[in-house]
Amino acid sequence: MDRERQIIDSYLRIFALVLLGVFFLPFDFYGDQPVWPWLGILDGTWTDVTALLMPVGLAVSFWLLARAGWEKLSLSAALMGLWLLGLWVMISADLGAHSLHVFAHLTDGLPPLFARTFGLLLFGIVLLAAGIRLGASGFLGANGEGSPLADPWPVARVWTALGMGLVVLFYLLPYRGSVPLLQLLTSIWASSSMLATAGTPALLAGQILAMGPFFFVLAAGPRLWRRAPDHGGVLFVLLLAFVPALSVLVGIRNFNVLFSYTLLHLRASALILAFALGFSLALPALWRGAWNEVPWTFGRFTSLDRLLTIALRESSDKLGRGLPSLIRWLLRRRLRLWREAAGLAAAEKSQLLPVMHFLTECWQEERAQGQRLPSRPGWWLRGHWLSLALVAALSVLAGLTALAGLREDSERSCSLGPGSAAIETIFTELIPLAIVEKNKAPAHSALATLTEALDGVQVDHPGLKERVLAVLRLGAKGRRRLHSLWRARDRLNLYLHRQHLPYFVRSRVRSAGPGRDDLFYLLTYRVENCFRYRELGGPKSFSVLQLQRADSLNVIEQYVGATAEEEPFVSILMDRVDAFIRGRLVAVAEWGDAAGQLVRDGVHAAGADLSQLAEGVDGRLGQLVVEGLARHELHHKWLGLEPDPPTALWTWMSGHSDESVRAVSSEVGAFLGELAYRPAYARLRLAVILVALASEEGQRGPHGFARSFILARLFRVELPKPGPRLKISKPLFSLSLAALSDEELSLRIDVLHQELFGVPVPRFVRVE
């Protein structure tokens, strides 16, 4: 009985059901609403749809393989082929402008360290587990079908060493400005001496869990000179189950916060376990079956032996030149295995002798012709391995560079044209009228007028009509086609940018309540300026658009800037910044309390006077505020909208969902990036933050939590757990801020960013 094949067969039957269940779980979120696979299929590109259907395809394939009755060699090869195809689909699904994030949540809730190069950690674990299983003593029976003719122990040790090396490399790659292994060990040592402090045990537990795979590597060290018991032992199980079990535990922790988020964790856990277990079972089985075991199973010839024998018969008349040297080398090894296996065969020996006789004759004939078979494959590459490895590495780097280029905006310039009167009418009048008509009246006169106007500019701007109408058509379907709407909007904005047309659009879809159509509207803007900003001393650069509302829709935006992962631009809404300066800053500056004094101090520190606040964005102070807010949005783009939260923030928000903590982390970084622009601007901004926190509304959401967290860390005061109402002492913070020099304030901002994110605050300079 081949126990290894039985285990693979059981895996196929069990995970066929598991992967089928995975398809019915949500794979992404829009706000706090889960996105289900059937919604994604409507909106996805062909790669996205393929990725969404991959669990179903694997489930059906597993079910068919389990019923096919193939021998272990073919079964293992088919299983590995299916998972390699799945990996290709996983990579391809992230190429689109609006990827549906089918696999983006695999590391949600895991230690933040895991999210950066999770593939390296996963492949290290899989290779380590496969090496342990390949060298396990349970497969080394002296007799019986399936017994190995050659010992795979040397190969098993190589796999084990490579797996250990990949996991250790994962912990040594610099992360947030430090080596993760040293950082975690230092934090564990520091936390262990403060167990009596509230929150420290939970923090220590998280740090130890983040070290889990490294501890398993230490435990696997003896496997380099001693075989694992049975078929891999307990360590084999722990290696594969640790990360999926951790994902499940985090999902359970989110059960009371957001149930559908728990389902997202279950999906991630099932996919990670299915891949890791399948690969670590199939890889050693394939190697053992092809290289070490007797060349038949249960008295029957394997498909590989039939194939090789047929190929040899057909090429027997020109054996020396009819078969590639690699195939002849494999045949020679297979013949040796046949000879050794014949001495072990007690039954069905008569079936083996004719084939063995034919193979022996062919080999003797080949030797009589003076043709020596190579002792190892690839003899023609001797002395060229280093060159070939260098060429392969350069090819991979070139491919990755080209791939990165495809995902970025190919038009990096910020040149703008004047725009014609017809285009001005389309974006400022006709598109808003079509939006109003869609939401209020069944007639189509405005849409017909817009279509006619687009026909009129088709000669000068071919393709504009199709892109505008696609946005309107998809917007009418509401949330049902939300991802498609985003893609259409991005295609329109990119087209406008490449045509140097100074216009920009932003789409919104709002639920109108049960039984009613969703509310869709399209906001249009003129692009007043477009500037390129580059990270000082870094490779990243971004486009910043200064936008002015061009439509007359009765929609008032509550934000002064916007950043989206899928957009190549950072946008600043100049009309909202102007309202912020003329309204909020002017009003606070007139107050007689500590916050008003802070604003006045900031104005004087900037070398201006209060009268210049009334000039809005056109004045000197207005430009200071515009540049500061641009740094806020640039930091969002630099760090990402869902960054790995720092440990201190995880501890403070331990009762909130992972998604909420990531959102607050993004805002914490953006606020620090904004405050680091100039000390004078920091004083102005901190005054507004104090005013916002004085109200309950200003303490809510990611921005409110981020404001509270930053103030407490900057001024080194104890911050209670997030709650419905925080008591903020404006005089206390105002006096603390006034007592700080510009140098000390800048230093504190830099140090806090370094503590939280592991690197100094990025500085951005305008390059065009």
Helices and strands as residue ranges (DSSP letters): H 3-22, E 28-30, E 33-35, H 37-43, H 46-68, H 72-92, G 112-115, H 118-134, G 137-139, H 153-172, H 180-192, H 200-210, H 212-220, G 221-224, H 233-253, H 259-287, I 288-292, E 296-297, E 300-301, H 303-314, G 316-318, H 319-322, H 325-344, H 349-368, G 379-381, H 385-407, H 421-425, I 426-430, H 431-440, H 445-456, H 464-475, G 478-481, H 482-498, E 503-510, E 519-535, E 541-549, E 561-563, E 569-573, H 574-579, I 580-585, H 586-589, H 594-605, G 610-618, H 620-639, H 647-652, H 658-675, H 679-693, G 697-699, H 701-714, H 730-738, H 742-757, E 764-766
